[in-house]
């Protein structure tokens, strides 16, 4: 589509199998990536360890506390083999469309659904935590999208219409947008870099302000429509430019935000059908994580392994 581009393909099945054909290969790779990042003893804070191969654990050189290979990562507490985790990460990173937990369960040939569901959601949470480390900067487009979600029983009984109605979740979408101009023709366009998506629990300006503060660098210029939710944004960024809602605003000034909203809706509805409101952020985490790494190719798998170590 318009955002992902032609370089979004990930590792293929043959190269994955060649590198990660058994449990030990996956463990050794995971250990290698963890060694690069460093292991800190949670008991004394020391950063130097012995490796106890028979236990697949680190032992602190100072206090001799042991840290298992899974400890402190999203695999902590999971009984699923490393090979299963790696296969799941491969499936998630191999396509921009993504897989449902049910489909991943089927592809992995596992009998129980619950451990797979938990694993996939942990990966999505790790993706979100990884992206939360970075803020958008420069020229930022900001708008809201309304996503259909499966209503809870309470919401169904309460009913409601319009913004915040049962069955709809409001999502703040942000995009770095660099303006471009063709020197010969004078035609103006824009290029997009990175994105963020945050599910909002209300339309109050305070929540929007908090989202702006945590997501956008204070020296940025932010473009929005003239919604009352955005009245205080100028306090938290270099410049806030608002325009009255119009077709031209959607097609030009807020172009990438609206393309992202459209693509996200198509992606989520096409792959997951019914999403509970309380899990919408996790699905958006996956969509945005892969969107921000759309040119990584095979490296997106490697980055997901790193996220699984650091994204607890």
N, C-alpha and C positions, 0 to 999 in steps of 0.2 A: 504494500500500500504506500501512500504518499510519505509516510514517516519512516517506516522500517527500512526501505531501500533494498538493494539487491545483495548486500553483503551480510544478511542476517542469518545465514545458514550456520549451524553449529557443527560439532563433531559428528562424523557419521558412525554407523554401527560397527563397521569393520575396524576402524582405528580405535574405537572404545574397547572392543573385545580384545584387540591386540595388546592394549596397555593394562586393562583391568579384567583379566579373564578369571581371576580367583580371589578369594578372601585376603590372602596374604599380600597380593599386589596392591589391593585397595588400602590395606592397613599401612603398608610401607609408604605409599604415596601420601596418605593422610598425615603420617608422622613427619615426612619430609617437609610438607607445607607448614605443619605446626612448629617444627624446628626453626624454620625461617622467621616465623612471627615471634618466637620466643615463648618460653613457659615460665610463669611467675608462681612461686610457691604461695598458696593461699594461707599458709600458717605463719610464715615469717617474712614473705615478700622477696626472698632471694631468687635470683634469676639463673643460677647455674645448677644443673642436674646431671645425675647419672641416668643411663637408660638401662632398665631391667628387662631384657628381651623376653625372659621366661614369663614375666607378668604383664608384658606390654604396658609398662608403667614407667614414669619418671620418678627418680628419687632425689630429693633436694640435698645438695652437697653440704648445706649448713645444718638443717634440723632433721634431715632424713625422712621428712614427710613424703609419702608417695602420692602421685597424681596419675590416675589412669589416663590412657590415650583419649578416652571419650570425655573425661571430666572437664567441665568448664566450656564445653561445646554444645551445640544443639543435639548431639547424639547422646548426651548424658542421660542416663536412666532408660535408654532404649535397649531392648533385647534383639533388635533386628541386626543382622550381620552388616559389616561395612560394605560388602558387595551389593546388598539390597539398597543401601543408602546411595551408593555410587550409581547404580542403575537408575534409581529415581531421579537423581540429579542430571543424569544424561538425558532421560526422557523430557524433563522439564526444560533443559537448555537446548535441546536439539531442534525445537520448533518454536517459532514466535507465537503460535496459537495456544500452546499449552495442552495439558491433559487433565481430566478430572481424576480425583482420587480413585474412583471406581475403575476407570480405564487403566490407571497405573497399577492397581491391584491385579487386574486381568493380565497386563503385560508382564508383571513380575511372577505370575503364577502362584500368588499367595492365597491361602484359604480365608484368613480373617481380614475384614475391612478396616476395623478400628485402628490397628497399628499403622496401617498405610495412611489413613486419614490424618492421624496425629503427626506422622513423619512429614507429609506434604505441607501441612499447615505450619510446622516448625520451620521448614525451608522458606515458606513465604514470609514468615515473621522475620527470619534472618535477612532476607532480601530487603525488607523495609528498614530494619535496623541499620543495615549497611548504607543504604541511601540517605538515611537520616543524619549521617555524619557530615553531609555536604550541604551547602546552601547555594541557591541560585544567585547569579549576579549579572549585572549589565542591564539590558533591556528585557523586562519581564511582562509577559501577558498573563492576566489573571481573570478567571471567570468561574462560574459554577455550572455543574452538570447534574442532572437528576436521573438517578439510576433506579430501575425497577428491582425490588428485592422481595423476598418471601416474607410476608407479614407474620408477626407473632399472633397468638390467639387474642391477646389483649388489644393489639392494634386493629385486628379484624372486627372486634366488638365495638371499639371506639369509632371506627370509620374515619371520616375526615377528607378534606379535599385540598388541592393546591399544594403549595410548598410545605414540606414536612408531613404530607398526608401519609396514611398507612400504605405501605407498598412502595414508597419512594424514599430514597436516601439522597441527601445533598452532598456533593463532592466538590471541593475546591481544587481546581486544576491550574497549575502554573507552568509556564514554558519560557525558557530563555530564547529570545528572538532577536537575531541580528539583522538590521535593515540592510538591504543591498540595492544598488542602482546600476543598471546597464549603462556604461559610459556612452555607447553609440546610440542607443534608442531612448535613453532616459527612463526606461520602464523600471518601476520600483517593485521590489519583492522582499522577501525575508528568508533567513535561514535559521532553522531551529537546532538547538544543542541538547540541553537537558531539561527534564520534566520532574514535577512532583504532583502527587495527588493525596488529598487529605479528606477523609470523611468527616463532615461536620454534624454535630448533634443539635445545633440550633443555627438561626440566621442572625443572631445578635452580633453587633459590631465587635464586642469583646473577643468572641471566639475567632472571628476573621482576623482581628489584630494579632492575636496570639499565633495563628497560623503563619501570618506574614513575618512576624518576628523570628520564628524558629526555622523558616524555610527560605527567606530571601535576605541577601546581604543588605545592610543599611545604606550602602552607597548606590543602590540600584534605582532605576527608573521603572515605575510600574504603570501599566496601561490597563484600565478597566472600563466597564460601562458606568452609568451614573447611579447604580444601586446604593441605597442608604446604608447597606452593610459595609461599604467601603469609605465612609465619611472620614474616618480617622487614620487611614493608611499613611497619609503624608507625615505623620509623627514618627514613623518607623523606617522610612526610606528617603532617599535623596529627593525624589520628585514623584508625585502621583498625578497622572494625566487621566482624566475621566471624560468619556464621551457619551452622548445620549444613544441608547440602544437603537440600532438600525441594521439593515442588511449589509451596508457598506462596512460598518464596524465589525460585523461577524466575518466578512470575507477578507478584510484587509488588516485592520489593527489587531484583532484577536483571532487571526486565521489559524495559527498552530494549536491554540487551545481548543478551538472547536473541532479541528480535525482529530485531535487526541480524544476528545469526548466521544465523537462518533466512532472512532476505531475501538475504543475501550468498550463501549456498549456492544458493538458487534462481536468483539472477541469474547466478552463475558457471557452474553446471551447465547452465542453459538456453541460455546464449549461446556458451559455449566448450567444453563437453563434456569434453575431456581437457586438463588443465592440468599441465604439468611442475612438480614441487615447487619448482625453483629460480626459476620465474617467478611463483609464486603471489603474492608480495608486490606485484608490478607490477599484477596484476589487482585486488588489494585496494586499491591506491593509487587506481585509477580509481573504484572503487565508493565508497570513503570520501570522495574529493574531491568527487564529485557529490552525495553524501549531505549533506555539510557545507554545500553551496551549493544545497540543494533549493528555496529560495525566491528564488533569483537570477533565474529566468526567462531572458531573452535575455542578461543580463549574464554568465552563466557562460561564454559564448564569449569575451567580452572578458577575463575573468579567466584563461582558458586561454592566451590570447595572451600575457598578462603572465607566466604561469608558464613559457611557452616561452622567454622572454627571461631570466628570473632563476633558473630551476630546473635549471641545468646540474649 
